[in-house]
Each structure stands twice: as structure tokens, then as C-alpha cells.
Amino acid sequence: MVSRRHFLLSSLALIGARGAWANAPTTSLRPHARREAVRISTADGLKGVLRRAALPGKVACAVADVETGLRLEAENGAAGLPPASVAKALTSLYALDVLGADHRFQTKIIATGGLRAGVIQGDLILVGGGDPTLSTDHLAQMAKALKSAGVREVKGGFKLWDGALPYVRSIDPDQPDHVGYSPAISGLSLNYNRVHFEWKRAGQKWAVTMDARTEKYRPEVSTARMKVVTRTTPVYTYSDKGGADQWTVANAALGKGGSRWLPVRRPAEYTGDVFRTMARANGIVLGKPRKLKSLPKGEVLAHHSSAALSVLLRGMLKYSNNLMAEMIGMSASAASGRSPNSLKASADAMNRWAAGKYGMTSTRLVDHSGLGEKSRMTPNDLVGALIAARKSGQLKPLLKPFLMRDANGKVNKNHPIKVNAKTGTLNFVSGLGGFMTAADGTELAFAIFAADQGARSRIKRADRERPEGARGWNRKAKKMQQKLIERWGSVYGS
């Protein structure tokens, strides 16, 4: 007995993969065994779903059968649109291929001149290895390890080396200065390159702190400073003066108290500042740190290893952390043999890799996180990469479940269609790409990109954190994504 799925795939194969990919069938090619199935697929054709979504801007999507690689249907499948954070799925594949799932990033403390009677005869150097998850807790552990090694004093200076990755002042310079999701990048980074700003009302003024807090520690920092000024707007201003991040905040915006994470623009100095505090807590007094242009040889006295890359990628994809994506992607580019001198150069290296590995010749990314709006990816390209990557089995387990909803908009954990995918959201940009399993077990790879670039172009830089109309647009985009997934599950899964 021939299954509906076999009949469908055989029919599409006769048409030819290329033809089926370019022009989606207007009616279902499934056998007419069930009137209801035919009615749903005819009435809910791909173009009909997109038309009823009434989403301003442009939509591009594609879907294919994972087992056979057959391209099932697409709309604007060759159109390049901003992928937003869906780009992180490609970054994950890039890092897994170049670095390997078991790769661990190393942060070291080395001493030049040797250690005699508890005194380091030369310099103490904090060496960054591109670890995107280094935290204050880890620095505290390394400071304790120094004490355990017998270190009491340093004759030379306290130095920093962040040359494992090039310095980038902001992931996307077009973002407002104060948003924590676009910090600086360097080979030595801490707490996702964010500093914690907290304020409390104290009489007619405010008590302000800037610290590198974790659940266990709250060391105050000198490399990021805040001043409350009398004004209504702008809420924040930033300047780089005196070797520190200098912030001001409008008093009218503070209220009685609160807190937020602000981006760090001097990550190496920030890390060194916090390590000095942790070393001092262990009886080791260090001078003000100075950055090195080259790394001398020395004895390793303490080190910290990150979790395995596969673990980092799972967290990066789950929380869509931009800094992790950029540092991991840049580390992969550096390990591939040609160290990038900029974020764009590293993205270009990944683009070339993707074209050679997966045939993604129409994809042009400007970073590894998808934050830059000039990045372009086509649904055809991504679906092809997903099908090829599914054979290795590395990516799908790292993608978090995409929760389907019922007719009332509530999460339905018992929905017959299961989805593992990467979401992507910018203002007036929404993406979704990954794998879906229909009720009959048919596995499909899909990509959906939508963007209203006209609306984006009208947003002022100062308003990019919460522009008017963006939330409503993105809600409509997510509803459309679910409708497309439900269509594909109905039409291509028996």
C-alpha cells in the first residue's frame, strides 16, 4: 500500500526539484482520499496564508523534506532578508565544524621572570582566550589559585592580553549606546561585557553603584562611572574619557530606585579592574593594569577552562546571546588559519565557509549574531544547510523547542507538530528557521524571514530600543509563522 507521503514526494519528484522549489503548487498534490485534507490544503495554500497574515513588508519562506532533501514549496525563496538571530544557527554550525563540539576556551594567568619565595620576579599577565562566558566568579577562583600557588607579591606590573580576538567597540554601532545587547568585544571579556548600574533614592539625591555582580560577588568597578544629571531627555549619554566609560543618566527617569545592565566598551580594562579586586581579597596587591600588544612567554600559574563548545552553543541559542555568538564566531575564524581584523572580516570568512560547505552562495552576513541589519540570508540557503547539517545530528539537539499555540494563543504542549528552531527578532524583522516533525513523523526543514524595511528605516537611533508599532508587527509575524508550520504539517505530513 502506497502512503500519502510517498505519493506526494513521488509526484513532486516528477515535477523536478527545481520547479517545485521555484513555484509552489496551488493545490495539494496528495491523493484525494480525504475530502477534509484536500479542502484544507486548497483553501490554505501558501499564498493564501501569507495574504491573510496581512503583514506589511516582505515575507520569504521555504520548506523541504529532510529525509529525501526534496524541496517542497517556497515563496520568495531566493530573496535575501535580514535573518536576525536565526543567523546564530549558522554560526553554531561554523563553530562546530571549525572548533569542534569539545572545544574549551582558556583564560590564563602567567608570570614572567619566575616565582621565588612567593614573589613573581617579572610581570603578572591575565591572558584572555576568547571565553564568552568568563565571569566574576571565575576571576575569584583564579585569584584563589594564585594564593594557593604561594603568590604574595609581584615585582613587575599587572598586564592584560586580549589579542586572541580583535577589539570591536560595539557589535552594531547603529544601536543606542546604552543597550546591553550590543557591547564591545575583545579576547578578554567579562560578564558578557555588561556592568550593573543600580540606583536608590537617598533624600533629594540618588545613591549610585556600578559593579560586576554575580550571585556571589559584587565588586565595584572604576572603569565604568555614572553621574546623575538634571534633565528629562536623553535618558543616557555616553563618552569615553579618562580611561573609563563615562555615563550620565537623567534624574527624571530614575524614580525611587532600580537597576539595569549597561554595555562595557573597555572589556579588557574592565576584566583587569575586577581581577585586581579579587586578587586584593586574597592578599595580592596589583597595580593598575596595562594592555600588551604582544604576549611574552611565561609560567602558567592559574587557568580557567570554559564549558565545552556544545554546552555554550546550547545556551547561546536558548538565550540568543549576541556577545557569545560574536566571540565564538570570531574564534572559529581565527582558528581557521586567517585571523580576522574586524567583525565584518570574520563574518566574511563564515560566508565563504558556508558557500563552500553548504552552497549558501546568496547569504551575506555582516556579523555572527544577526544584530546588524545589513545581513542577508535566503530561505533556500538556510534550508539547504539545515538538510545537510541534519545528517551530522549536531545542530537539532541544540535548538530549543518552538512552542506551538492553540486557537486562543495559549501554549499547547500537546500540539501534534513538534518544532526545534531558532527565532530571530529585530524591530520590524522576524525570522524562524529549523526543524519540524509532523504528526506522522515526517521531518521537515524550514526557514521563514519577514521584514518591513521601510518601517525600520524610519526609526530614529535613540528610539531603537522600543519603537512604536514594532511589538504589534512582530506579534503578527509570529502568528503567521505558526500558520505556515501548521500548513506544512497538514499538507506534507500524513
C-alpha positions as CSV (number, residue, x, y, z in Angstrom):
1,M,0.0,0.0,0.0
2,V,1.4,3.4,-1.0
3,S,1.4,6.0,1.7
4,R,0.2,9.5,1.1
5,R,3.7,10.9,1.9
6,H,5.3,8.5,-0.6
7,F,2.8,9.5,-3.3
8,L,3.3,13.2,-2.6
9,L,7.1,13.0,-2.8
10,S,7.0,10.9,-5.9
11,S,4.7,13.4,-7.6
12,L,6.9,16.3,-6.7
13,A,10.0,14.4,-7.9
14,L,8.4,14.0,-11.3
15,I,7.9,17.8,-11.5
16,G,11.5,18.2,-10.7
17,A,13.1,19.6,-7.5
18,R,14.0,22.9,-9.1
19,G,10.5,23.5,-10.5
20,A,8.8,22.6,-7.3
21,W,11.2,24.9,-5.3
22,A,10.5,27.9,-7.5
23,N,6.7,27.5,-7.9
24,A,4.7,26.1,-5.0
25,P,1.6,24.1,-6.1
26,T,-1.6,26.0,-5.8
27,T,-3.5,22.9,-4.7
28,S,-2.4,19.8,-2.7
29,L,-0.7,17.0,-4.7
30,R,-1.8,14.5,-2.1
31,P,-4.3,11.8,-3.3
32,H,-7.9,12.7,-2.7
33,A,-8.5,10.1,-0.1
34,R,-9.8,12.6,2.4
35,R,-12.1,15.4,1.4
36,E,-11.2,17.4,4.6
37,A,-7.5,17.2,3.9
38,V,-7.9,18.4,0.3
39,R,-10.2,21.3,1.4
40,I,-7.7,22.5,4.0
41,S,-4.8,22.4,1.6
42,T,-6.6,24.1,-1.2
43,A,-8.1,26.8,0.9
44,D,-4.9,27.3,2.9
45,G,-2.4,27.4,0.0
46,L,0.9,29.1,0.8
47,K,0.0,32.3,-0.9
48,G,-3.4,32.3,1.0
49,V,-1.6,32.0,4.4
50,L,0.6,34.9,3.6
51,R,-2.2,37.0,2.2
52,R,-4.3,36.6,5.2
53,A,-1.4,37.4,7.5
54,A,-1.5,40.9,6.1
55,L,2.0,41.6,7.3
56,P,3.4,44.8,6.0
57,G,6.8,44.4,4.3
58,K,8.2,41.3,2.6
59,V,8.0,37.6,3.5
60,A,10.2,34.8,2.2
61,C,9.9,31.2,3.2
62,A,10.9,27.7,2.1
63,V,10.3,24.1,3.3
64,A,11.9,20.8,2.4
65,D,11.8,17.1,3.3
66,V,14.7,16.2,5.5
67,E,14.9,12.5,4.6
68,T,14.9,13.0,0.8
69,G,16.1,16.5,0.5
70,L,13.2,17.3,-1.8
71,R,12.3,21.0,-1.9
72,L,8.5,21.1,-1.3
73,E,7.4,24.8,-1.7
74,A,8.7,28.3,-1.3
75,E,7.7,31.9,-1.6
76,N,10.5,34.3,-2.5
77,G,12.9,31.5,-1.5
78,A,15.8,33.2,-3.2
79,A,15.2,36.6,-1.6
80,G,17.8,37.8,0.8
81,L,16.3,39.3,4.0
82,P,17.7,40.2,7.4
83,P,17.8,36.8,9.4
84,A,18.1,38.5,12.8
85,S,19.1,35.9,15.4
86,V,18.4,33.0,13.1
87,A,22.0,33.7,11.9
88,K,23.1,32.2,15.2
89,A,22.2,28.7,13.8
90,L,24.7,29.2,11.0
91,T,27.3,30.5,13.5
92,S,26.8,27.3,15.6
93,L,27.4,25.1,12.5
94,Y,30.5,27.1,11.7
95,A,32.0,26.8,15.2
96,L,31.2,23.1,15.4
97,D,32.9,22.4,12.1
98,V,36.0,24.5,12.8
99,L,36.5,24.3,16.6
100,G,34.7,21.0,17.4
101,A,32.0,20.3,19.9
102,D,34.5,19.6,22.7
103,H,36.5,22.8,22.3
104,R,37.0,24.8,25.5
105,F,38.2,28.4,25.8
106,Q,41.1,29.0,28.2
107,T,41.8,32.0,30.4
108,K,45.2,32.0,32.0
109,I,47.4,33.9,34.5
110,I,51.1,33.7,33.6
111,A,54.2,35.1,35.3
112,T,57.4,36.3,33.7
113,G,60.7,36.0,35.5
114,G,59.6,33.1,37.6
115,L,58.3,32.8,41.2
116,R,60.7,32.9,44.1
117,A,59.8,32.8,47.7
118,G,56.2,33.9,46.9
119,V,57.4,36.8,44.7
120,I,56.8,37.0,41.0
121,Q,60.1,38.4,39.6
122,G,58.6,39.9,36.5
123,D,55.0,40.7,35.4
124,L,51.7,39.0,36.2
125,I,49.7,38.7,33.0
126,L,45.9,38.0,32.7
127,V,45.6,36.3,29.3
128,G,42.3,36.1,27.5
129,G,41.4,33.2,25.3
130,G,38.2,34.4,23.9
131,D,35.9,32.9,26.5
132,P,32.5,34.5,26.1
133,T,31.3,33.1,29.5
134,L,34.1,34.3,31.8
135,S,32.5,35.8,35.0
136,T,33.5,37.5,38.2
137,D,33.2,34.1,39.9
138,H,35.8,32.6,37.6
139,L,38.2,35.5,38.3
140,A,37.7,34.9,42.0
141,Q,38.6,31.2,41.6
142,M,41.8,32.2,39.7
143,A,42.8,34.7,42.4
144,K,42.4,31.9,45.0
145,A,44.5,29.6,42.8
146,L,47.3,32.2,42.8
147,K,47.2,32.4,46.6
148,S,47.3,28.6,46.7
149,A,50.4,28.6,44.4
150,G,52.1,30.7,47.0
151,V,52.0,34.1,45.3
152,R,52.3,37.0,47.7
153,E,53.8,39.8,45.7
154,V,54.5,40.9,42.1
155,K,57.8,42.8,41.4
156,G,56.8,43.8,37.9
157,G,53.5,45.2,36.6
158,F,50.0,43.8,36.1
159,K,49.4,43.3,32.4
160,L,46.5,42.3,30.2
161,W,46.4,40.5,26.9
162,D,43.2,40.5,24.8
163,G,44.8,39.8,21.4
164,A,43.1,36.4,20.8
165,L,40.3,38.5,19.1
166,P,40.3,41.9,17.6
167,Y,38.7,44.7,19.6
168,V,35.2,45.8,18.4
169,R,33.7,48.8,20.1
170,S,30.0,47.8,19.5
171,I,28.5,44.8,17.8
172,D,26.2,47.1,15.9
173,P,27.2,50.8,16.1
174,D,23.7,51.8,14.9
175,Q,22.2,50.7,18.2
176,P,21.7,53.2,21.1
177,D,24.8,53.5,23.3
178,H,23.1,52.1,26.4
179,V,21.6,48.8,25.2
180,G,23.3,45.8,26.9
181,Y,22.8,43.5,23.8
182,S,25.4,45.5,21.8
183,P,28.6,45.6,24.0
184,A,32.2,45.7,22.9
185,I,34.2,42.6,22.0
186,S,37.8,41.6,22.8
187,G,39.7,38.5,23.6
188,L,39.4,39.2,27.3
189,S,35.8,39.8,28.2
190,L,33.7,39.6,31.4
191,N,30.1,39.1,32.4
192,Y,29.0,39.3,28.8
193,N,30.7,42.7,28.8
194,R,28.0,44.3,30.9
195,V,28.2,46.4,34.0
196,H,25.4,46.5,36.6
197,F,24.1,50.0,37.3
198,E,21.9,50.4,40.4
199,W,20.3,53.4,41.9
200,K,18.4,54.1,45.1
201,R,16.8,57.3,46.3
202,A,18.7,58.9,49.2
203,G,16.8,62.1,50.3
204,Q,16.9,64.5,47.4
205,K,19.6,62.6,45.6
206,W,20.3,59.1,44.5
207,A,22.9,56.6,45.7
208,V,24.5,55.0,42.6
209,T,26.7,51.9,42.2
210,M,28.4,50.4,39.2
211,D,29.6,46.8,39.8
212,A,30.5,43.5,38.2
213,R,28.0,41.5,40.2
214,T,27.2,37.8,40.3
215,E,25.1,36.0,42.8
216,K,28.2,35.6,45.0
217,Y,30.2,38.8,44.5
218,R,29.5,42.5,43.9
219,P,32.9,44.2,43.2
220,E,32.5,47.9,42.4
221,V,34.4,49.0,39.3
222,S,36.3,52.1,38.4
223,T,36.3,51.6,34.6
224,A,32.6,52.5,34.3
225,R,31.2,55.6,36.1
226,M,27.8,57.1,36.3
227,K,26.6,60.6,37.1
228,V,23.0,61.7,37.7
229,V,22.2,65.0,35.9
230,T,19.2,67.2,36.0
231,R,17.3,66.7,32.7
232,T,14.4,64.9,31.2
233,T,16.0,63.5,28.0
234,P,18.0,61.8,26.8
235,V,17.9,59.2,29.5
236,Y,21.5,58.2,29.0
237,T,24.6,59.7,27.4
238,Y,28.0,58.0,27.0
239,S,31.6,59.2,26.5
240,D,35.0,57.6,26.6
241,K,37.2,59.8,28.9
242,G,40.0,59.3,31.3
243,G,40.4,55.6,30.5
244,A,36.8,54.8,31.6
245,D,33.2,54.5,30.3
246,Q,31.6,57.8,31.4
247,W,27.8,57.7,31.7
248,T,25.2,60.2,32.6
249,V,21.6,59.5,33.4
250,A,18.6,61.8,33.5
251,N,17.2,62.3,37.0
252,A,13.7,62.4,35.7
253,A,13.9,58.8,34.6
254,L,15.1,57.3,37.9
255,G,12.1,57.3,40.2
256,K,12.7,55.8,43.7
257,G,15.2,53.1,42.6
258,G,16.0,50.4,40.1
259,S,18.8,48.8,38.1
260,R,19.8,47.7,34.6
261,W,22.8,46.3,32.8
262,L,24.8,48.7,30.6
263,P,27.3,47.7,27.9
264,V,31.0,47.8,28.6
265,R,33.2,49.5,25.9
266,R,36.6,48.7,27.6
267,P,36.3,44.9,28.2
268,A,39.9,44.2,28.9
269,E,40.3,47.0,31.4
270,Y,37.0,46.1,33.0
271,T,38.2,42.5,33.4
272,G,41.5,43.7,34.8
273,D,39.8,46.1,37.2
274,V,37.7,43.2,38.7
275,F,40.6,40.8,38.9
276,R,42.6,43.4,40.9
277,T,39.7,43.4,43.5
278,M,39.7,39.6,43.6
279,A,43.4,39.4,44.0
280,R,43.4,42.0,46.8
281,A,40.8,39.9,48.6
282,N,43.4,37.1,48.6
283,G,46.2,39.3,49.9
284,I,47.8,40.0,46.5
285,V,48.2,43.7,45.7
286,L,48.4,44.6,41.9
287,G,49.0,47.9,40.2
288,K,46.7,49.4,37.6
289,P,46.7,47.1,34.6
290,R,48.2,47.9,31.2
291,K,47.3,46.2,27.9
292,L,50.0,44.4,26.0
293,K,50.4,44.4,22.2
294,S,52.1,41.0,22.2
295,L,52.2,38.1,24.6
296,P,55.5,37.2,26.1
297,K,56.4,33.7,27.3
298,G,55.8,32.9,31.0
299,E,54.8,30.3,33.5
300,V,51.1,29.5,33.8
301,L,50.2,29.8,37.5
302,A,46.4,29.5,37.2
303,H,43.8,29.0,34.5
304,H,40.1,28.7,33.9
305,S,38.5,26.4,31.2
306,S,35.1,27.2,29.8
307,A,32.4,24.5,29.4
308,A,32.5,22.5,26.1
309,L,31.5,24.4,23.0
310,S,28.4,22.3,22.6
311,V,27.2,23.4,26.0
312,L,28.0,27.0,25.2
313,L,26.1,26.8,21.9
314,R,23.0,25.4,23.6
315,G,23.0,28.3,26.0
316,M,23.7,30.8,23.2
317,L,20.9,29.6,21.1
318,K,18.4,29.4,24.0
319,Y,19.1,32.9,25.3
320,S,20.1,34.3,21.9
321,N,23.2,36.0,23.5
322,N,24.8,38.3,20.9
323,L,28.2,38.5,22.6
324,M,28.5,34.7,22.7
325,A,27.7,34.4,19.1
326,E,30.3,37.0,18.0
327,M,33.1,35.7,20.2
328,I,32.5,32.1,19.2
329,G,32.2,33.0,15.5
330,M,35.3,35.2,15.6
331,S,37.2,32.4,17.4
332,A,36.3,30.0,14.7
333,S,37.5,32.4,12.1
334,A,40.8,32.9,13.9
335,A,41.2,29.1,14.3
336,S,40.6,28.5,10.5
337,G,44.0,30.0,9.8
338,R,43.4,33.7,8.9
339,S,42.8,35.8,12.0
340,P,40.1,38.5,11.2
341,N,40.9,42.1,11.9
342,S,37.3,43.1,12.3
343,L,33.8,41.7,12.9
344,K,32.9,42.0,9.2
345,A,36.1,40.2,8.2
346,S,35.2,37.4,10.4
347,A,31.6,37.3,9.0
348,D,33.0,37.3,5.5
349,A,35.1,34.2,6.5
350,M,32.0,32.5,7.7
351,N,30.2,33.4,4.5
352,R,32.9,31.8,2.4
353,W,32.8,28.7,4.6
354,A,29.0,28.5,4.2
355,A,29.2,28.9,0.5
356,G,31.8,26.1,0.2
357,K,30.3,23.8,2.8
358,Y,26.5,24.2,2.1
359,G,26.3,26.1,-1.2
360,M,25.0,29.2,0.6
361,T,26.1,31.5,-2.2
362,S,23.4,34.1,-1.7
363,T,24.0,34.6,2.0
364,R,25.9,37.8,3.1
365,L,26.2,38.2,6.9
366,V,28.0,41.2,8.5
367,D,28.3,39.6,11.9
368,H,27.7,36.3,13.7
369,S,24.7,37.2,15.8
370,G,22.3,38.7,13.2
371,L,22.2,42.0,15.1
372,G,23.4,44.0,12.1
373,E,20.5,44.9,9.8
374,K,22.7,44.7,6.6
375,S,23.0,41.0,6.9
376,R,21.1,39.0,4.3
377,M,20.1,35.3,4.2
378,T,17.8,33.5,1.8
379,P,15.4,30.7,2.9
380,N,16.7,28.5,0.1
381,D,20.2,28.8,1.5
382,L,19.3,28.1,5.1
383,V,17.0,25.1,4.3
384,G,19.8,23.6,2.2
385,A,22.3,24.0,5.1
386,L,19.8,22.5,7.6
387,I,19.2,19.4,5.5
388,A,22.9,18.8,5.2
389,A,23.6,19.5,8.9
390,R,20.8,17.1,9.9
391,K,22.9,14.2,8.8
392,S,25.6,15.0,11.4
393,G,22.9,15.3,14.1
394,Q,24.8,18.1,15.9
395,L,22.5,21.1,15.5
396,K,19.0,19.9,16.2
397,P,19.6,18.9,19.8
398,L,21.0,22.4,20.5
399,L,17.9,24.2,19.2
400,K,15.2,24.9,21.7
401,P,11.6,23.9,21.2
402,F,9.4,26.4,19.5
403,L,6.2,26.3,21.4
404,M,3.1,26.0,19.3
405,R,-0.1,27.7,20.4
406,D,-3.8,26.9,20.3
407,A,-6.6,29.0,18.7
408,N,-6.7,31.2,21.8
409,G,-3.0,32.0,21.7
410,K,-2.1,29.8,24.6
411,V,0.9,27.4,24.6
412,N,-0.2,23.9,23.6
413,K,2.4,21.4,24.9
414,N,0.4,18.6,23.3
415,H,0.3,20.1,19.8
416,P,0.9,17.3,17.3
417,I,3.6,19.2,15.5
418,K,6.9,19.5,17.2
419,V,9.4,22.2,16.3
420,N,13.0,22.8,17.2
421,A,14.1,26.1,15.7
422,K,16.0,29.4,16.2
423,T,13.9,32.5,16.4
424,G,15.1,35.9,15.3
425,T,13.6,39.3,16.3
426,L,14.6,42.9,15.5
427,N,12.4,45.9,15.2
428,F,10.1,45.0,12.2
429,V,12.1,41.9,11.5
430,S,11.1,38.4,12.4
431,G,12.8,35.1,11.5
432,L,12.4,31.4,12.3
433,G,14.4,28.5,11.0
434,G,14.9,24.9,12.0
435,F,13.2,21.6,12.0
436,M,9.6,20.5,12.4
437,T,8.2,17.0,12.9
438,A,4.6,16.4,11.6
439,A,2.1,14.2,13.4
440,D,3.1,11.2,11.3
441,G,6.8,11.6,12.0
442,T,7.7,13.3,8.7
443,E,10.6,15.7,9.4
444,L,10.9,18.9,7.5
445,A,13.5,21.7,7.4
446,F,12.1,25.2,7.0
447,A,13.0,28.9,7.1
448,I,10.8,31.9,7.4
449,F,12.0,35.5,7.1
450,A,9.9,38.7,7.2
451,A,11.0,42.3,7.3
452,D,9.4,45.7,6.9
453,Q,12.5,47.6,6.0
454,G,10.6,50.8,5.2
455,A,9.3,50.9,8.8
456,R,12.8,50.2,10.1
457,S,14.4,53.0,8.1
458,R,12.1,55.5,9.8
459,I,13.2,54.6,13.3
460,K,15.5,57.2,14.9
461,R,18.6,55.8,16.6
462,A,17.5,56.9,20.0
463,D,14.2,55.1,19.6
464,R,15.5,51.7,18.5
465,E,15.1,50.1,21.9
466,R,11.3,50.3,21.8
467,P,10.0,51.9,18.6
468,E,6.3,52.5,18.1
469,G,4.5,49.7,16.3
470,A,7.3,47.2,16.4
471,R,5.8,44.9,19.0
472,G,2.4,44.6,17.2
473,W,4.2,43.9,13.9
474,N,6.3,41.2,15.5
475,R,3.2,39.5,17.1
476,K,1.6,39.3,13.7
477,A,4.8,37.8,12.2
478,K,4.8,35.1,14.9
479,K,1.2,34.2,14.2
480,M,2.0,33.9,10.5
481,Q,4.9,31.6,11.3
482,Q,2.6,29.2,13.2
483,K,0.1,29.2,10.4
484,L,2.8,28.3,7.9
485,I,4.1,25.5,10.2
486,E,0.5,24.2,10.6
487,R,0.0,24.2,6.8
488,W,3.2,22.3,6.2
489,G,2.4,19.8,8.9
490,S,-1.1,19.2,7.3
491,V,0.0,19.1,3.7
492,Y,3.3,17.3,3.9
493,G,2.7,15.1,7.0
494,S,0.1,12.3,6.6
